[in-house]
């Protein structure tokens, strides 16, 4: 894992599985669940698939033990939108996401998660504008 001062790469949460373990990323997600035993957040993000009517809700595990004080400053309320910077980790060996019923249709648990190094509340999120900006930035690099 590269822990030097390298910058993070801005991605959409559904694209987390496309990253390599150890990559430093920045992403946005909505708090779905907080597990006090593991100091993990489950972040969700709904994404409209191209040429399909239904949305898929992607879920990712974010381990926040290193940033608990930062996270406590804005709370861990379900529905809070959170920006996270951290390192990609493999979570494919985890049987399920704690506290989440994965039998519901339209849910997709990602195989990778994030070890957070920074986290802060996002305010007034306009998802369409955000997605467009991330996509434009991704295509420009």
Secondary structure, DSSP 8 states (H G I E B T S, - for coil): ---SS---EE--GGGGGGS-TT-EEEEEEEEEEEETTTTEEEEEEEEE-TT-SSEEEEEEEEE-GGGHHHHHHH---TT-EEEEEEEEEE-TTSSS-TT--TTSTTEEE-SEEEEEEEEEE--S--HHHHHHHHHHHHHH-
